[in-house]
């Protein structure tokens, strides 16, 4: 059994701080509205907007979704390094959030269809991805800055996972309804862009105001070793950036220092591969609803079934992680996620309630995946100290964003390989039997295989040590 790296309490430890449990937790969690909006809005609606409204081919549409996220991923370490050089890195948060909101409004307001509209959407998404890097990197690093207590860091992360669900529920249910209310096509998607922008602005305001003035000086000193992971967890035994002679100068040396943290490379690989699974499943939901279930209005129900477990099961996953350790908990979460995805492959012969139950199973696993990987990131950051926190957070964000980009791209390629027929009318056309098989492969089989691969990647470091 793995050693618990994040005990809720320890003998002789002071009780958790009220601030980290209440107003500070609420303030930090509200920033996940931005995270959820950026992941859900383009992931759920941008690909079908390109293929079924603007007439882009499936492969081209996948590329339009991929390139801006790759750019965002490349920016991550650079933004993190810039934040490490500026003591008040949190000033990037409002600028990044406002930029994402403006770009969302632009992205879905194409002046016309076909090539002009495709370019407009591509440029808008590129600007959104650029601004998002300046929000997400400092946001991911905040828990380690706000408190030195492992239990409080897990509480902050748990709140983040829950609000990601709230954001995804809003976008996933209200977004398609707004498209229909606006008459479909470009006019309907303009409403979605404005709605997404409002969600982003609300989340930005919440995290900026809720964490203003907070930091480790607001917390009681932790016991020796409280901020360090236990043996066998990522970050254990790593050189701390705040030790004499350990502080790197320059981006390259900071990257090299982060690489020396045991388990950190495996963590980066796991979040990248897992995000491929999440991105592919999200991108496939509209196609799955319309062509497999026969009702495009079911998309909102699918999204709700997938993200609702973030609100309902995160406490149970937290307890499991406290008993087994975050690595073991992550393996269980991947198994649950994969089982739900594989059930989706049988959707053509299943009644709708059973299909929704399969999405609930996949979403339950996804909630645990997010919780454990985010918690492991905070362990690694704590083991390094705070001087290189931006670069570590930037690398993690880079890998997560790359995965979320590759997922829809692979889904688009899968549709193209299986012969999906695009449309420039704002309405999808009837698809062949082979194309419908591609929709099932992309939303069920590929995410399940990616989750299995993520489990293997995270366990690679431990197997290497035993060898």
Secondary structure, DSSP 4 states (H G I P E B T S, - for coil): -PPPSS-S--TTPPPPPHHHHTHHHHHHHHTHHHHHHHHHHIIIIIHHHHHHTS---HHHHHHHHHHHHHHHHHHHHHHHHHHHHSS-TTHHHHHHHHHHHHHHHHHT--SSSHHHHHHHHHHHHHHHHHHHHHHHHHHHHHHHHH-S-HHHHHHHHHHHHHHHHHHHHHHHHHHHHHHHHTTSHHHHHHHHHHHHHHHHHHHHHHHHHHTTT-SGGGSPPPPTTTTSPPTTSTTTTPPPTTSTTT---SHHHHHHHHHTSTTHHHHHHHHHHHHHHHHHHHHHHHHIIIIISS-GGGHHHHHHHHHHHHHHSHHHHHHHHHHH-HHHHHHHHHHHHHHHHHHHTTGGGS-HHHHHHHHHHHHHHHHHHHHHHHHHHHHHHHHH-STTHHHHHHHHHHHHHHHHHHHHHHHHHHHHHTTPPP-SSSSPPP--HHHHHHHHIIIIIHHHHHHHHHHHHHTHHHHHHH-
